[in-house]
């Protein structure tokens, strides 16, 4: 009986030690993040605001690009559905299709520019 308890205690102790050590070992392999290019010098409020504005504009461009891409994709799906089911007129489908293609093009351009800066 005592040896069973001891074996379980040793197993649980090893499991607990592994549980505690694994996250630290995994985090030790992660490199430190680089300092952002928009980090200001000491007590430089203008550079700090400039950095915040640059970061916010990049995020805004990403959001606009994603929204345009999604709207364009939904419009293209609608246009193709209308053509395949013969429900829409050619003019309506062409207008929505061209506007959707433009949305996809501008959305892709905005995403490319924003990710190129990042």
C-alpha angles and dihedrals in degrees: 000000000000093000091052090053090047093050091051091046091052091047093049092046091052091047092050092049090050091047091053096043102045099069091048092050091048092050091047089063093054112095120231112262115254120252109262117250089235095061107126128221121256115303094353104140095174092055089046092053090045090053092048091050092049092049092046092049091052091051090046091052090050092051093047091047093051093047093049092047093050094046090048092049092050090048092050091049089050092049093049091047091051092050094047094049095041091232103124132059118250092246095053093045091047092050093050092042094051093045090048092049089051090049091051091047095049092041091052090047092050092048091048092050095046094047090045090059093047 
